[in-house]
Amino acid sequence: MGKAMWLVSAPDFLNRMAIFIAQMKKDGCYEAHELDQKNMTIKYDFKKDGRFKVFNNPNADKNSL
């Protein structure tokens, strides 16, 4: 039953992952995540996240937030 279930659910899983990555690229947060090959962990860098670029910009008007 396990192999048959994978054949049924694999296309759905791959479709969801493609949509997830596409949304991350659209939002600008895909570049903020990177894989650490040594520890096999995902690291997140706030400064690379496009969603928060107004907070990282030194020339931004912080009084209008």
KEKE-3310 file (N, C-alpha, C; in steps of 0.2 Angstrom, whole numbers, plus 5000, padded with zeros to 4 digits):
npx = (5004:5010:5019:5010:5002:5012:5013:5001:5001:5013:5013:5005:5012:5024:5018:5014:5026:5032:5023:5025:5039:5039:5030:5038:5049:5042:5039:5051:5059:5065:5079:5084:5086:5097:5106:5115:5129:5137:5131:5119:5108:5095:5098:5093:5093:5090:5093:5094:5081:5068:5055:5057:5065:5063:5066:5079:5086:5097:5094:5080:5065:5062:5053:5041:5035)
npy = (4994:5006:5010:5012:5022:5033:5034:5040:5052:5059:5068:5078:5083:5087:5097:5106:5110:5116:5127:5133:5137:5146:5156:5160:5166:5176:5184:5188:5182:5170:5171:5174:5162:5149:5134:5126:5116:5109:5106:5102:5111:5124:5140:5157:5173:5189:5201:5199:5197:5201:5206:5214:5224:5238:5240:5237:5246:5259:5272:5274:5282:5281:5287:5287:5275)
npz = (5000:5003:4992:4982:4987:4987:4973:4970:4978:4975:4963:4968:4979:4973:4965:4975:4981:4970:4968:4981:4981:4970:4975:4985:4978:4971:4982:4987:4996:4994:4991:5004:5011:5013:5011:5023:5020:5028:5040:5036:5037:5036:5033:5038:5032:5037:5031:5018:5014:5003:5007:5018:5015:5016:5030:5030:5023:5024:5020:5021:5026:5042:5051:5045:5046)
capx = (5000:5015:5021:5004:5000:5017:5012:4995:5002:5019:5012:5002:5018:5028:5015:5014:5033:5033:5020:5028:5045:5037:5028:5044:5053:5038:5039:5058:5062:5069:5086:5086:5087:5102:5107:5122:5131:5141:5126:5113:5102:5093:5099:5089:5097:5085:5095:5093:5074:5065:5049:5059:5070:5063:5069:5087:5088:5099:5091:5073:5062:5060:5048:5034:5033)
capy = (5000:5012:5012:5014:5029:5037:5036:5045:5058:5062:5073:5083:5085:5091:5103:5111:5113:5121:5133:5136:5140:5151:5161:5163:5170:5182:5188:5190:5179:5164:5172:5174:5156:5145:5127:5124:5109:5105:5104:5101:5115:5129:5147:5162:5180:5194:5206:5197:5196:5207:5208:5218:5229:5245:5240:5236:5252:5265:5279:5274:5287:5277:5291:5287:5268)
capz = (5000:5004:4986:4978:4990:4985:4966:4970:4981:4973:4959:4972:4983:4969:4963:4981:4982:4965:4970:4987:4979:4966:4979:4989:4973:4970:4988:4988:5002:4992:4992:5011:5013:5010:5014:5026:5018:5033:5045:5032:5040:5032:5037:5035:5033:5037:5027:5011:5012:5000:5010:5023:5012:5019:5036:5029:5019:5028:5018:5022:5031:5048:5054:5042:5047)
cpx = (5004:5017:5016:5002:5005:5015:5006:4997:5008:5017:5009:5008:5022:5025:5015:5021:5034:5030:5023:5035:5044:5034:5034:5048:5049:5039:5046:5061:5066:5077:5089:5087:5092:5104:5114:5124:5134:5136:5120:5107:5101:5094:5095:5093:5092:5087:5094:5085:5071:5059:5051:5064:5069:5066:5077:5090:5090:5096:5083:5071:5059:5054:5041:5031:5027)
cpy = (5006:5015:5015:5021:5034:5039:5041:5051:5062:5068:5079:5087:5090:5097:5108:5114:5118:5128:5137:5140:5146:5157:5164:5168:5176:5187:5191:5187:5172:5165:5173:5168:5152:5139:5127:5117:5105:5102:5102:5104:5121:5136:5152:5169:5185:5199:5205:5196:5202:5210:5214:5223:5236:5245:5240:5242:5257:5272:5279:5279:5282:5281:5290:5280:5268)
cpz = (5000:4997:4981:4981:4988:4977:4966:4973:4979:4968:4963:4976:4979:4966:4969:4982:4976:4966:4976:4985:4974:4970:4983:4984:4972:4976:4989:4994:5000:4993:4999:5014:5010:5014:5016:5024:5023:5038:5042:5036:5035:5036:5034:5037:5032:5032:5020:5009:5009:5003:5015:5021:5015:5026:5036:5026:5024:5026:5018:5027:5037:5052:5051:5043:5053)
residu = (MET:GLY:LYS:ALA:MET:TRP:LEU:VAL:SER:ALA:PRO:ASP:PHE:LEU:ASN:ARG:MET:ALA:ILE:PHE:ILE:ALA:GLN:MET:LYS:LYS:ASP:GLY:CYS:TYR:GLU:ALA:HIS:GLU:LEU:ASP:GLN:LYS:ASN:MET:THR:ILE:LYS:TYR:ASP:PHE:LYS:LYS:ASP:GLY:ARG:PHE:LYS:VAL:PHE:ASN:ASN:PRO:ASN:ALA:ASP:LYS:ASN:SER:LEU)
# end
